[in-house]
Amino acid sequence: MVRHWVCTYLLMGLGFVVFGAASLNLVQLFTANISFLVEHGLDAVYDGGLWQLAELVASAYLAVAFYLLFKTCEHALVQRLAHHDSKKASKNS
């Protein structure tokens, strides 16, 4: 992944955008869903409240996966830059 730094950079951007989209308002949606389930009980379950909660959990894990993709690409790019700088410094010495 380090050799193809342009692809890594583009993949890092994709990870960042999808993480942002997947996590947008996630806390508010969780809070609203839990409040709905607590307030309405079995009626909320029959109306799909548990299914929506499962979708929110899946969305949270999707956001985490894309955050990890972002951080992995960031680490690869930082390592590439650090390795490139150390080669450059040793040539100048």
C-alpha positions in Angstrom: 0.0 0.0 0.0 2.9 2.4 0.7 4.2 2.1 -2.9 0.9 3.4 -4.4 0.6 6.6 -2.3 -1.8 8.3 -4.7 -4.3 5.4 -4.4 -3.7 5.3 -0.7 -4.5 9.0 -0.5 -7.7 8.6 -2.5 -8.7 5.6 -0.4 -8.1 7.6 2.7 -10.3 10.4 1.4 -13.1 7.8 0.6 -12.7 6.4 4.1 -13.0 9.9 5.6 -16.1 10.8 3.6 -18.0 7.5 4.3 -17.1 7.7 8.0 -18.5 11.2 8.2 -21.7 10.2 6.3 -22.2 7.0 8.3 -21.7 8.7 11.7 -23.7 11.9 11.0 -26.3 12.4 13.7 -25.7 8.8 14.9 -25.9 9.8 18.6 -29.1 11.7 18.1 -30.7 8.8 16.3 -29.6 6.3 19.0 -31.1 8.6 21.7 -34.4 9.1 19.8 -34.7 5.3 19.1 -34.0 4.3 22.7 -36.5 7.0 23.9 -39.1 5.7 21.4 -38.6 2.1 22.6 -38.7 3.0 26.3 -41.8 5.3 26.0 -43.9 3.0 23.8 -42.7 -0.4 24.8 -44.1 -3.3 22.8 -45.9 -1.0 20.4 -42.5 0.4 19.4 -41.2 -3.1 18.9 -44.1 -3.9 16.6 -43.5 -0.7 14.7 -39.9 -1.7 13.9 -38.1 0.0 16.8 -35.8 -3.0 17.4 -35.1 -3.3 13.6 -34.2 0.4 13.5 -31.9 -0.1 16.5 -30.1 -3.0 14.7 -29.7 -0.8 11.6 -28.2 2.0 13.8 -25.7 -0.5 15.3 -24.8 -1.7 11.9 -24.3 1.9 10.7 -22.1 2.5 13.7 -19.9 -0.5 12.9 -19.7 0.6 9.3 -18.5 4.0 10.4 -15.9 2.3 12.6 -14.7 0.2 9.7 -14.3 3.3 7.5 -12.5 5.1 10.3 -10.1 2.2 10.5 -9.6 2.4 6.8 -8.8 6.1 7.1 -6.4 5.6 9.9 -4.6 2.7 8.1 -4.1 4.8 5.0 -3.0 7.7 7.2 -0.4 5.5 8.9 0.9 4.1 5.5 1.3 7.7 4.2 3.0 8.9 7.3 5.4 6.0 7.2 6.1 6.7 3.5 6.9 10.3 4.2 9.1 9.5 7.2 11.0 6.9 5.2 11.3 9.3 2.3 12.6 12.0 4.5 15.1 9.7 6.2 16.5 8.6 2.8 16.7 12.3 1.7 18.6 13.2 4.9 21.1 10.3 4.6 21.9 11.3 1.0 22.6 14.9 2.1 25.0 13.8 4.9 
